[in-house]
Amino acid sequence: MAAASRVRKTVFWLLLSVPVMFAFAVFVMPPLYNVFCEITGIGGKTAEQYVAAQPAVDESRSVKVQFVTTNNGAMPWKFAGPGEAVRVHPGESKRVVFYARNGTERDMVAQAIPSVAPANAAQYLHKTECFCFNRQPLKAGADAQMPVVFFVDPALPESVKTITLSYTLFDVTDRQAAEVAAVD
């Protein structure tokens, strides 16, 4: 009898642990990860809009900046970055344009999440204008040119020769609608 009781107790705790682990992974870990990346400056997360004065241009060296775009699995839009990488001198402001097309038959809203590789370069890539700062609404069948204006801080370590700026595009249409309904 005692063995059966222990088995039931073990099964109960195992079944309870699954939803608890799921809730932790979905609701607790992302904010903790964001705080960790913000404090340590690692993880490839980029800062918000850069508002301080732009430094002088260091023409003695250049850095290659390449662009990668990815759609989250549920995002049906066409999403593309500039066709080629660009070379910039640290401190030099550069404007590139990304392209998005909503090929669906419904109006949608997207949010782009940026990331920088290598992770130690994230703190040196400053965006002064970026479509990732705001959600991007797009009517059914419409397309949009989405600019990014950035510069690489001259304090970037000399060992970093190439920076990859990547964006993942997420469908936030339902979240946007829920937030609007909550306000009304």
N, C-alpha and C positions, 0 to 999 in steps of 0.2 A: 504493500500500500504506500509506503514512504517513497519508493522508487517512482511510482506513477505520479505522485504529487510533485516530486522534483522535476519530472519530465514536463508536466503541465506548466509549472512555474518557469522553466527554461524556455518553453515554446512561447509563453505569454511575453516574456521579456524580449525574445528575439523578434516577435511580431510587432511589439511596441517600438523597438529600436529602428525599424525600417522607416516609418513616417517621421520619426524624430530626426534621423540622419538626413532624410530628404528635405525637411523644413530647414535644417541647419545649412545645408548646401545651397538652397535656393534663396533663403531670406537673410541669413546671417553672414555667410562668407563673402558675397560681393561687396557689401559696405566695408567689411573688415579689410578686404584686399585693397580697396580704393584708399582707405586711410593708411594702410601700410605703405603703399606705393607713394602716396603724397608725402609721408614723413621721411621715407628713406630715399626717394627719388629713383628707385629701381622698378623694374617691371615693364619698362617701355611706355608707360602712360605719359601722355603729354600734358602740359599745363593748359590752363584756360587762356583766354586772349591775353597777349602780351601788351602791356600799356606803358612801360618805361621807355625812356629815350633809346633810340637805336644807336649802337656804337659806330665808330669809324670803320670803314672797310679795310680789311687786311688783304691787299692785292698780292702779297707774297706767296699765297697758297690758295688752292681751291678745293672744294669738297663736292663730290658727286652725290646728288639727292635723287633717289629713285622712288617710284610710286607703285603701290600695290592696292588693288581694290578687290573686295570680296563681298558677296551677298550672304547674309545669314540664310540658312536653309529655307525659311518661310518667306523670304523677300523675292518677289518675281520681277523686279525692275532690272533693266539693263543699267549697269553702273561701270564706268570706265574712268581711268585717270589719264593724265597727259601721256601721249604715246611714247615718249622717250624720257630718260633721266635728264636732269639739268645739272650743270656745273655752276656753283656759286662761290664767290669769295666770301669768307666769313665777314659778317657785318653788312653784306650786300642784300638789299631787299629783292625778293623774286616773287613774281605772280604766275601761278599756273592755274589751269582750268580743268575741272572734272566734269563729266557728262553723266546725266541720269535720264532715263526714259521710263515712264510708267506705261507699259504696254497692256495693262489690264483694262477692264471696262468699268472700273470704279475709282473714285478719287481716293488717294492714299496719302499717308504721312510717314516720312522716314526720319531716322536719326542715325547719323554716322558716328562711330566710335573710333577714334584714332589710336594708333600705336606706333612706336618708333623703335627701330633696331639699328645698331646695337643699343641695349638698354641704357648704357652709360652716356649715350648721345641725347637722350630724351630731354634732359634739362638744358641743352644748348640749342635746341630747335624751337624758335619762338614764332608763333603764328599771330599776326596782327589782324588778319581777316580769315575766316574759315567757315564754310558751310556747316561744319561740325559743331559750331557754337549754338546753333538753333535747329529745331526740327524743320524738315523740308516738306511742305505740302506740295502735291503734284496732282493735277486733274487727270482723269482717265485719258490715256493716249497722248499726254503731253510730255515734253522733254524740257530739260533745264541745263544751263551752263552754271556750274557752281565753282566760284573762284576760291583760291587759297593764296594768301600773301604771307610770306614767311622770310625769316633770315636765320642764319646760323651764327651763333655767338662766337666771337673771336677767341673766347676762352676754351673752345672745343679742344680736347687733347689732340696733339699732332698725330697720334697713332690712328685716329679715326679718319679714314679717307672716303668712306661711303656711308651714307645714312639712308635707311629705307623708311619712308613714311607710308604706313598702310592704314586703310579705312575699311571697316566692316559696316555694311548698311543693314539696318534693322527696320522691320515694319512696326511702327508704333501707332497705327491708325486706331486700333481699339482703345489703347491707353489714352490717346488724345481725346477720343469721343467720351470716354469715362470721366476725364478731368473736366471737360466742358460741361457735361451733364451734372457733375458735382457742384460746379460753380452756379449753375442755373438753379 
